[in-house]
């Protein structure tokens, strides 16, 4: 005799009214930060008028936490909150060489959760001070390659969330618009004489900014080309030129905030038109040239981008082309007074910036680019 059974609906409801109220308030606070922050400025770098070329720097140092990473941290927090990854009372943990950690500490404090930055021991003291100022904790590693696994292990031990900027930077930001950095650039250029830049130069730490800009350019069908300069001791350039996503290096970058010893998941090689390998001495020389030109100190990553932008300008001059070029002022130089603005640090690192400073000076006076030779 056969018997039949009637299956019942299995229903598991994990709704948590208290958590949802906390989540709504956390998302509101992060969005309100963007709503009350004016857009960052687009500064002009002085070039001879007869060249018919305009060079701009998107000044990301004016964000509340003083760097380009403020945009990234906001996007990462919204992404993690809306995915249900960040929970009340549990720490957010990030692998960072400094500026991202400063910005994430700010947003963690804003929504009331602990924050731990896992960072190289060589990170500038000023960045560490800023992380702690915003309520964060610094957790140091001697080997930059250990940041990832140490961050994941800390999240496991504490029940917190590893934000993982190097994986999620390229997907947390809406590259089609929604006031991302690329959309902001084009809106600010709208009334300029060359509103569609010939080149946008964006350095890479995670790769998320260059991915956002490149995707937006392709989506909007602009003719702008994207150049990503890479510092010494970074493998983005090597991986891109060799088409090898598995390439790794054995030491960290001296130019804080950019350059990585591995090809990060957020770096999107296929979206990039051009890359340059920039000597660290050239990055520092360009930083100092920027201060002479506009009276503003900036970090080393700004120098890396400016060096490449000036090289592109020199090519346009040589070819008789007019147009505009945009690069980034990523963060302020007062975070690096003991490094890029210290002659003692340069000497200790074996960096001679004089030949590179001469290259910039020659370009700005004659329009000719003379690359230093060994």
C-alpha atoms as one frame of an Amber mdcrd trajectory, in Angstrom:
protein
   0.000   0.000   0.000   1.542   3.278  -1.098   1.446   6.380   1.004   1.884
   9.971  -0.012   3.224  12.854   1.959   2.491  16.474   1.485   5.545  18.714
   1.443   5.368  21.893   3.433   6.898  25.237   2.623  10.172  25.799   4.431
  10.335  29.437   5.409  13.323  31.150   7.049  12.880  34.856   7.692  16.017
  36.678   8.770  14.470  40.125   8.765  15.923  42.304  11.491  14.081  45.562
  12.025  16.841  46.985  14.201  19.533  46.236  11.630  17.446  47.672   8.779
  16.933  50.897  10.718  20.702  51.073  11.349  21.411  50.331   7.673  19.088
  53.044   6.393  20.689  55.581   8.706  24.223  54.490   7.735  23.460  54.795
   4.000  21.822  58.184   4.589  24.908  59.480   6.403  27.277  58.343   3.642
  25.075  59.814   0.899  24.679  63.046   2.865  28.471  63.419   2.912  28.453
  63.513  -0.894  25.443  65.823  -0.996  27.058  68.501   1.159  30.475  68.312
  -0.498  31.084  70.640  -3.421  32.791  69.143  -6.459  36.568  69.343  -6.640
  38.269  72.033  -8.699  39.848  71.730 -12.131  43.113  73.686 -12.003  45.060
  74.945 -15.022  48.783  74.296 -15.266  50.378  77.302 -17.005  51.647  76.569
 -20.518  52.759  79.008 -23.227  49.628  80.428 -24.877  51.007  79.999 -28.389
  51.034  76.217 -27.993  47.245  76.065 -28.074  47.261  73.333 -25.431  45.517
  73.385 -22.058  46.721  71.179 -19.186  44.417  70.652 -16.210  44.718  68.944
 -12.844  41.570  67.626 -11.192  42.233  68.675  -7.594  41.061  65.740  -5.481
  42.941  67.035  -2.434  39.954  69.236  -1.517  37.773  66.317  -0.406  37.003
  66.185   3.355  39.750  63.589   3.856  42.162  65.284   1.466  42.575  62.843
  -1.401  41.181  61.125  -4.465  40.481  58.099  -2.230  37.547  59.889  -0.584
  35.430  59.088  -3.653  36.557  55.463  -3.578  35.941  55.045   0.154  32.424
  56.468  -0.170  31.639  54.082  -3.027  33.139  51.103  -1.182  31.099  51.812
   1.950  27.855  52.190   0.003  28.611  48.988  -1.908  29.411  47.026   1.253
  26.468  48.445   3.207  23.965  47.679   0.456  25.396  44.156   0.132  24.861
  43.602   3.854  28.572  43.139   4.546  29.077  45.936   7.098  27.263  45.333
  10.389  26.857  47.477  13.499  29.625  47.098  16.058  31.846  45.002  13.788
  35.119  46.413  12.435  35.836  47.328   8.843  39.346  46.263   7.846  41.310
  47.481   4.840  44.672  46.788   3.221  45.998  50.235   2.396  49.187  52.237
   2.020  47.518  55.230   3.601  45.108  57.531   1.774  42.330  54.973   1.278
  42.638  54.070   4.951  42.351  57.728   5.958  39.142  58.071   3.959  37.692
  54.752   5.117  38.436  55.642   8.743  36.404  58.809   8.194  33.390  56.912
   6.850  33.654  54.208   9.513  33.536  56.907  12.185  30.638  58.563  10.367
  28.475  55.428  10.655  29.850  54.353  14.033  31.864  51.188  13.334  35.500
  50.408  14.261  38.172  50.613  11.560  41.555  48.876  11.241  44.064  49.739
   8.501  46.570  47.043   7.562  49.485  48.903   6.037  53.216  48.738   5.260
  55.456  49.835   8.111  56.998  52.415   5.755  53.734  54.383   5.431  54.270
  58.084   6.139  53.737  59.121   9.797  51.356  61.867   8.699  49.005  59.353
   7.075  49.089  57.221  10.214  48.252  60.293  12.291  45.282  61.076  10.037
  43.946  57.515  10.277  44.078  57.716  14.053  42.599  61.227  14.017  39.512
  59.783  12.319  39.264  57.045  14.931  41.026  54.272  13.030  43.708  51.847
  14.195  46.960  51.162  12.318  48.101  47.558  12.009  51.544  47.288  10.361
  53.146  44.581   8.252  56.791  44.443   7.168  56.066  42.830   3.791  53.572
  44.767   1.616  52.545  41.505  -0.045  51.253  40.272   3.337  48.651  43.035
   3.636  45.975  41.038   1.845  46.162  37.844   3.868  46.627  39.711   7.146
  43.519  41.806   6.435  41.469  38.697   5.654  42.772  36.987   8.791  41.902
  40.008  10.948  38.379  40.051   9.546  38.039  36.356  10.331  39.297  36.784
  13.899  37.165  39.817  14.698  33.991  38.952  12.799  34.496  42.137  10.798
  34.453  42.893   7.071  37.567  43.078   4.868  36.672  45.895   2.466  39.288
  44.782  -0.126  39.636  47.930  -2.227  41.929  46.130  -4.661  39.121  43.785
  -5.708  36.057  45.995  -5.442  37.284  49.445  -6.546  36.332  48.902 -10.187
  32.821  47.638  -9.441  31.775  49.808  -6.491  31.610  52.987  -8.588  28.930
  53.523 -11.237  31.145  54.176 -14.281  28.174  55.185 -16.470  27.669  58.394
 -14.529  26.097  59.313 -11.166  28.672  62.055 -10.601  31.738  59.868 -10.892
  35.086  61.576 -11.433  34.945  61.247 -15.236  31.485  62.773 -15.541  32.651
  65.604 -13.280  35.686  66.283 -15.486  33.645  66.560 -18.671  31.044  68.804
 -17.055  33.767  71.152 -15.804  35.392  71.215 -19.250  32.107  71.957 -21.021
  32.781  75.700 -21.463  36.525  75.386 -22.123  37.982  75.868 -25.610  38.798
  72.144 -25.852  35.957  70.476 -23.912  36.844  66.935 -24.986  40.399  66.207
 -23.821  42.816  64.452 -26.119  44.189  62.507 -23.141  43.275  61.806 -19.526
  46.206  60.637 -17.403  45.330  58.599 -14.299  47.791  56.739 -12.102  46.836
  53.356 -10.608  46.799  52.095  -7.042  43.830  49.784  -7.195  43.167  50.594
 -10.850  39.614  51.623 -10.046  39.927  55.266 -11.081  41.442  54.501 -14.480
  38.767  51.822 -15.014  35.972  54.268 -14.171  37.352  56.980 -16.450  38.075
  54.636 -19.364  34.681  52.937 -19.185  32.892  56.281 -19.021  34.830  57.555
 -22.053  33.914  54.439 -24.050  30.285  54.522 -22.870  29.912  58.191 -23.901
  31.703  57.513 -27.216  34.364  60.157 -26.679  37.667  60.117 -28.593  39.695
  60.776 -25.430  42.568  58.363 -24.850  43.519  57.037 -21.396  47.133  56.858
 -20.200  48.148  55.121 -16.957  51.659  55.954 -15.666  53.275  53.417 -13.340
  56.114  54.064 -10.858  59.170  51.934 -10.177  58.661  48.694  -8.193  55.158
  48.264  -9.609  54.016  45.555 -11.995  50.978  47.138 -13.663  53.113  48.254
 -16.617  54.792  44.846 -16.926  51.509  42.951 -16.764  49.891  45.284 -19.292
  52.732  45.152 -21.827  53.142  41.380 -21.507  49.430  40.578 -21.281  50.291
  38.703 -18.091  47.833  39.140 -15.197  49.910  36.874 -12.946  53.063  38.994
 -12.883  54.324  39.893  -9.388  57.099  41.962  -7.858  59.158  41.588  -4.710
  58.958  45.051  -3.119  56.626  47.972  -2.631  56.433  51.314  -4.420  58.194
  54.404  -3.067  55.411  56.518  -4.552  52.729  56.121  -1.921  49.197  55.421
  -3.070  50.087  54.000  -6.479  52.010  51.050  -7.832  51.512  47.482  -6.664
  53.633  44.306  -6.458  50.856  42.353  -8.200  48.215  42.981 -10.870  45.204
  43.960  -8.772  41.742  42.626  -9.721  40.393  46.199 -10.087  42.932  47.087
 -12.787  41.259  46.704 -16.195  44.067  46.453 -18.796  41.796  46.207 -21.833
  40.236  49.608 -21.163  43.595  51.420 -21.182  45.175  52.938 -24.314  48.685
  53.648 -23.103  51.022  53.161 -20.161  54.328  54.741 -19.145  56.964  53.523
 -16.707  58.002  56.632 -14.795  61.226  56.835 -12.729  60.592  57.791  -9.111
  63.027  60.708  -9.443  60.890  62.053 -12.298  57.775  61.846 -10.118  59.447
  63.878  -7.384  60.845  66.421  -9.859  57.350  66.905 -11.297  55.915  67.419
  -7.786  58.359  70.217  -7.191  57.738  71.703 -10.629  54.035  71.797  -9.798
  54.723  73.801  -6.661  56.803  76.272  -8.663  54.065  76.573 -11.301  50.911
  76.918  -9.183  52.148  77.244  -5.597  50.723  73.899  -4.452  52.536  70.946
  -2.929  51.194  67.547  -3.953  52.007  63.903  -3.284  54.235  61.691  -5.373
  51.392  60.090  -7.328  50.465  63.530  -8.643  54.051  63.929  -9.830  53.923
  60.595 -11.653  50.802  61.673 -13.511  52.067  65.177 -14.215  55.345  63.876
 -15.668  53.412  61.700 -18.138  50.946  64.487 -18.942  53.826  66.861 -19.744
  55.394  64.234 -21.998  52.094  63.967 -23.889  51.933  67.774 -24.116  55.429
  67.790 -25.640  54.291  65.303 -28.296  51.311  67.508 -29.157  53.613  70.537
 -29.458  56.020  68.628 -31.712  53.153  67.490 -33.950  51.516  70.926 -34.052
  48.307  69.626 -32.444  46.073  71.684 -30.177  43.773  70.349 -27.473  43.582
  69.618 -23.775  45.090  67.082 -21.361  43.767  66.259 -17.878  45.558  64.595
 -14.980  44.937  64.328 -11.241  46.130  66.178  -8.164  45.640  63.158  -5.925
  46.516  64.389  -2.436  48.376  67.242  -0.684  52.120  67.360  -0.315  52.048
  68.144   3.399  51.637  64.407   3.974  55.079  63.840   2.456  57.285  66.654
   3.740  59.686  64.070   5.152  59.847  62.234   1.824  59.357  63.905  -1.549
  60.160  67.375  -0.216  63.144  66.255   1.830  66.592  66.355   0.194  67.869
  64.044   2.937  65.267  61.410   2.009  66.161  61.720  -1.672  69.842  61.230
  -0.861  69.079  58.207   1.322  67.049  56.704  -1.538  69.770  57.441  -4.091
  67.442  59.636  -6.148  68.847  62.492  -8.249  65.979  64.654  -9.461  68.111
  67.344 -11.144  68.133  65.785 -14.662  64.351  65.352 -14.562  63.794  68.877
 -13.276  65.866  70.058 -16.265  63.609  68.087 -18.627  60.534  69.891 -17.291
  62.252  73.283 -17.372  63.397  72.754 -20.963  59.917  71.717 -22.059  58.224
  74.735 -20.495  60.734  77.168 -22.001  61.357  75.643 -25.445  58.543  73.144
 -26.032  61.112  70.367 -26.485  61.177  67.177 -24.425  64.686  65.962 -23.635
  64.507  62.701 -21.712  67.384  62.331 -19.228  69.931  59.735 -20.290  72.206
  57.616 -18.122
